[in-house]
Each structure stands twice: as structure tokens, then as C-alpha cells.
Amino acid sequence: MPGEGNPPRMLLPRKLLLLVYFAVGVVVAASKDYLVNLDTVKRVASAVLAIALWPLLFLGIDLRIR
């Protein structure tokens, strides 16, 4: 119970925000063609970076590993 010294449970909103963050990352990475033709480790790593760091894509930063 929150009134007895236990912190209130905020796990669901945090997990939900994290899920939404990565869902937006997948959409943004797909729109920037990071999820096309994932046949090498470099392209998969670039896609993972693009999903995790998707706000940088809006700044024009290219996250492709060459």
C-alpha cells in the first residue's frame, strides 16, 4: 500500500512509455529505410541503432555503419 512507506507502483507507465518509444523508433527507422534489406550484421546493427536513437535521425545524423 502506498501510504505505509511503500513507493507507488509506476512500472506499467514506464514500460508503456518504453514500448511507445521503441514503436516510434521502428516507424521512424522504417521511414528512413533502415529496415530494408537486413542481410548483413552491419545493416542489422544500423537498424538497431536507428531504432534506439531515432531522435537523432530527425537531426539529419546518419546512423548507418559502413
ROZA-760053 format. One record per atom (N, C-alpha, C): residue in three letters; atom name; x negated, y, z negated. Coordinates in Angstrom, 1 decimal, always signed. Layout:
BEGIN
SITE   resn   name       xx       yy       zz
SITE    Ala     CA        X        Y        Z
...
END
This chain:
BEGIN
SITE   resn   name       xx       yy       zz
SITE    Met      N     -0.8     -1.2     +0.0
SITE    Met     CA     +0.0     +0.0     +0.0
SITE    Met      C     -0.9     +1.2     +0.0
SITE    Pro      N     -0.6     +2.2     +0.8
SITE    Pro     CA     -1.4     +3.4     +0.9
SITE    Pro      C     -1.5     +4.2     -0.4
SITE    Gly      N     -0.5     +4.2     -1.3
SITE    Gly     CA     -0.5     +5.0     -2.5
SITE    Gly      C     -1.4     +4.5     -3.6
SITE    Glu      N     -1.9     +3.3     -3.5
SITE    Glu     CA     -2.7     +2.6     -4.5
SITE    Glu      C     -4.2     +2.6     -4.3
SITE    Gly      N     -4.6     +3.6     -3.6
SITE    Gly     CA     -6.1     +3.7     -3.3
SITE    Gly      C     -6.5     +3.0     -2.0
SITE    Asn      N     -5.6     +2.3     -1.4
SITE    Asn     CA     -6.0     +1.7     -0.1
SITE    Asn      C     -5.8     +2.7     +1.0
SITE    Pro      N     -6.7     +2.7     +2.0
SITE    Pro     CA     -6.6     +3.7     +3.1
SITE    Pro      C     -5.4     +3.2     +4.0
SITE    Pro      N     -4.7     +4.1     +4.6
SITE    Pro     CA     -3.6     +3.7     +5.5
SITE    Pro      C     -4.2     +3.0     +6.7
SITE    Arg      N     -3.5     +2.1     +7.2
SITE    Arg     CA     -3.9     +1.3     +8.4
SITE    Arg      C     -3.7     +2.1     +9.7
SITE    Met      N     -4.8     +2.4    +10.4
SITE    Met     CA     -4.8     +3.1    +11.6
SITE    Met      C     -5.4     +2.2    +12.7
SITE    Leu      N     -5.4     +0.9    +12.6
SITE    Leu     CA     -6.0     +0.1    +13.6
SITE    Leu      C     -5.3     +0.1    +14.9
SITE    Leu      N     -4.0     +0.0    +14.9
SITE    Leu     CA     -3.2     -0.1    +16.1
SITE    Leu      C     -3.4     +1.2    +16.9
SITE    Pro      N     -3.3     +2.4    +16.4
SITE    Pro     CA     -3.5     +3.5    +17.3
SITE    Pro      C     -4.9     +3.6    +17.8
SITE    Arg      N     -5.9     +3.2    +17.0
SITE    Arg     CA     -7.3     +3.2    +17.6
SITE    Arg      C     -7.5     +2.2    +18.7
SITE    Lys      N     -6.9     +1.0    +18.5
SITE    Lys     CA     -7.1     +0.0    +19.5
SITE    Lys      C     -6.3     +0.4    +20.8
SITE    Leu      N     -5.1     +1.1    +20.6
SITE    Leu     CA     -4.3     +1.5    +21.7
SITE    Leu      C     -5.1     +2.6    +22.4
SITE    Leu      N     -5.7     +3.6    +21.7
SITE    Leu     CA     -6.4     +4.6    +22.4
SITE    Leu      C     -7.6     +4.1    +23.1
SITE    Leu      N     -8.3     +3.1    +22.6
SITE    Leu     CA     -9.4     +2.4    +23.3
SITE    Leu      C     -8.9     +1.7    +24.5
SITE    Leu      N     -7.8     +1.1    +24.4
SITE    Leu     CA     -7.2     +0.4    +25.6
SITE    Leu      C     -6.8     +1.4    +26.7
SITE    Val      N     -6.2     +2.5    +26.3
SITE    Val     CA     -5.9     +3.5    +27.3
SITE    Val      C     -7.1     +4.1    +27.9
SITE    Tyr      N     -8.2     +4.4    +27.1
SITE    Tyr     CA     -9.4     +4.9    +27.6
SITE    Tyr      C    -10.0     +4.0    +28.7
SITE    Phe      N    -10.1     +2.7    +28.4
SITE    Phe     CA    -10.6     +1.8    +29.4
SITE    Phe      C     -9.7     +1.6    +30.6
SITE    Ala      N     -8.4     +1.7    +30.4
SITE    Ala     CA     -7.5     +1.6    +31.5
SITE    Ala      C     -7.6     +2.8    +32.5
SITE    Val      N     -7.8     +3.9    +31.9
SITE    Val     CA     -8.0     +5.1    +32.7
SITE    Val      C     -9.4     +5.0    +33.4
SITE    Gly      N    -10.4     +4.4    +32.7
SITE    Gly     CA    -11.7     +4.2    +33.3
SITE    Gly      C    -11.6     +3.3    +34.5
SITE    Val      N    -10.8     +2.2    +34.4
SITE    Val     CA    -10.7     +1.3    +35.6
SITE    Val      C    -10.0     +2.0    +36.8
SITE    Val      N     -9.0     +2.8    +36.5
SITE    Val     CA     -8.3     +3.5    +37.6
SITE    Val      C     -9.3     +4.5    +38.2
SITE    Val      N    -10.0     +5.3    +37.4
SITE    Val     CA    -10.9     +6.3    +38.0
SITE    Val      C    -12.1     +5.6    +38.7
SITE    Ala      N    -12.6     +4.5    +38.2
SITE    Ala     CA    -13.7     +3.8    +38.9
SITE    Ala      C    -13.2     +3.2    +40.2
SITE    Ala      N    -12.0     +2.7    +40.2
SITE    Ala     CA    -11.4     +2.2    +41.4
SITE    Ala      C    -11.2     +3.3    +42.5
SITE    Ser      N    -10.8     +4.4    +42.0
SITE    Ser     CA    -10.6     +5.5    +43.0
SITE    Ser      C    -11.9     +6.1    +43.5
SITE    Lys      N    -13.0     +5.9    +42.8
SITE    Lys     CA    -14.3     +6.3    +43.3
SITE    Lys      C    -15.1     +5.2    +44.0
SITE    Asp      N    -14.4     +4.1    +44.2
SITE    Asp     CA    -14.9     +2.9    +45.0
SITE    Asp      C    -16.1     +2.2    +44.2
SITE    Tyr      N    -16.0     +2.2    +42.9
SITE    Tyr     CA    -17.0     +1.4    +42.1
SITE    Tyr      C    -16.6     +0.0    +42.0
SITE    Leu      N    -15.3     -0.3    +42.2
SITE    Leu     CA    -14.8     -1.7    +42.1
SITE    Leu      C    -14.7     -2.5    +43.4
SITE    Val      N    -15.3     -1.9    +44.4
SITE    Val     CA    -15.2     -2.5    +45.8
SITE    Val      C    -16.5     -3.4    +46.0
SITE    Asn      N    -16.3     -4.6    +46.4
SITE    Asn     CA    -17.5     -5.4    +46.8
SITE    Asn      C    -18.4     -5.7    +45.7
SITE    Leu      N    -18.0     -6.3    +44.6
SITE    Leu     CA    -18.8     -6.6    +43.4
SITE    Leu      C    -19.5     -7.9    +43.6
SITE    Asp      N    -20.5     -7.9    +44.5
SITE    Asp     CA    -21.2     -9.2    +44.8
SITE    Asp      C    -22.6     -9.3    +44.3
SITE    Thr      N    -23.1     -8.2    +43.7
SITE    Thr     CA    -24.4     -8.3    +43.1
SITE    Thr      C    -24.4     -7.8    +41.6
SITE    Val      N    -25.4     -8.1    +40.9
SITE    Val     CA    -25.5     -7.7    +39.5
SITE    Val      C    -25.5     -6.2    +39.4
SITE    Lys      N    -26.2     -5.5    +40.3
SITE    Lys     CA    -26.3     -4.1    +40.3
SITE    Lys      C    -24.9     -3.4    +40.5
SITE    Arg      N    -24.1     -4.0    +41.4
SITE    Arg     CA    -22.8     -3.4    +41.6
SITE    Arg      C    -21.9     -3.6    +40.4
SITE    Val      N    -22.0     -4.8    +39.8
SITE    Val     CA    -21.2     -5.1    +38.6
SITE    Val      C    -21.6     -4.2    +37.5
SITE    Ala      N    -22.9     -4.0    +37.3
SITE    Ala     CA    -23.4     -3.1    +36.2
SITE    Ala      C    -22.9     -1.6    +36.5
SITE    Ser      N    -23.0     -1.2    +37.8
SITE    Ser     CA    -22.5     +0.1    +38.1
SITE    Ser      C    -21.0     +0.3    +37.8
SITE    Ala      N    -20.2     -0.8    +38.1
SITE    Ala     CA    -18.8     -0.7    +37.8
SITE    Ala      C    -18.5     -0.6    +36.3
SITE    Val      N    -19.3     -1.4    +35.5
SITE    Val     CA    -19.1     -1.4    +34.1
SITE    Val      C    -19.5     +0.0    +33.5
SITE    Leu      N    -20.6     +0.6    +34.0
SITE    Leu     CA    -20.9     +2.0    +33.6
SITE    Leu      C    -19.9     +3.0    +34.0
SITE    Ala      N    -19.3     +2.8    +35.2
SITE    Ala     CA    -18.3     +3.8    +35.7
SITE    Ala      C    -17.1     +3.7    +34.8
SITE    Ile      N    -16.7     +2.5    +34.4
SITE    Ile     CA    -15.5     +2.3    +33.6
SITE    Ile      C    -15.8     +2.9    +32.2
SITE    Ala      N    -16.9     +2.6    +31.6
SITE    Ala     CA    -17.2     +3.1    +30.2
SITE    Ala      C    -17.5     +4.6    +30.2
SITE    Leu      N    -18.1     +5.2    +31.2
SITE    Leu     CA    -18.4     +6.6    +31.2
SITE    Leu      C    -17.7     +7.4    +32.3
SITE    Trp      N    -16.4     +7.0    +32.5
SITE    Trp     CA    -15.6     +7.6    +33.5
SITE    Trp      C    -15.5     +9.2    +33.5
SITE    Pro      N    -15.6     +9.8    +32.3
SITE    Pro     CA    -15.5    +11.3    +32.4
SITE    Pro      C    -16.7    +11.9    +33.2
SITE    Leu      N    -17.8    +11.2    +33.2
SITE    Leu     CA    -19.0    +11.7    +34.0
SITE    Leu      C    -18.7    +11.7    +35.5
SITE    Leu      N    -17.8    +10.9    +35.9
SITE    Leu     CA    -17.5    +10.8    +37.4
SITE    Leu      C    -16.8    +12.1    +37.8
SITE    Phe      N    -16.0    +12.7    +36.9
SITE    Phe     CA    -15.4    +13.9    +37.3
SITE    Phe      C    -16.4    +15.1    +37.4
SITE    Leu      N    -17.5    +14.9    +36.8
SITE    Leu     CA    -18.6    +16.0    +36.8
SITE    Leu      C    -19.5    +15.8    +38.1
SITE    Gly      N    -19.2    +14.8    +38.8
SITE    Gly     CA    -20.0    +14.5    +40.1
SITE    Gly      C    -21.2    +13.7    +39.9
SITE    Ile      N    -21.3    +13.1    +38.7
SITE    Ile     CA    -22.5    +12.2    +38.5
SITE    Ile      C    -22.3    +10.9    +39.1
SITE    Asp      N    -23.3    +10.4    +39.9
SITE    Asp     CA    -23.2     +9.1    +40.5
SITE    Asp      C    -23.8     +8.1    +39.6
SITE    Leu      N    -23.0     +7.1    +39.2
SITE    Leu     CA    -23.5     +6.1    +38.2
SITE    Leu      C    -23.9     +4.8    +38.9
SITE    Arg      N    -24.0     +4.8    +40.2
SITE    Arg     CA    -24.4     +3.6    +41.0
SITE    Arg      C    -25.9     +3.3    +40.7
SITE    Ile      N    -26.2     +2.1    +40.4
SITE    Ile     CA    -27.6     +1.6    +40.2
SITE    Ile      C    -28.1     +1.2    +41.6
SITE    Arg      N    -29.2     +1.7    +41.9
SITE    Arg     CA    -29.8     +1.4    +43.3
SITE    Arg      C    -31.0     +0.6    +43.1
END
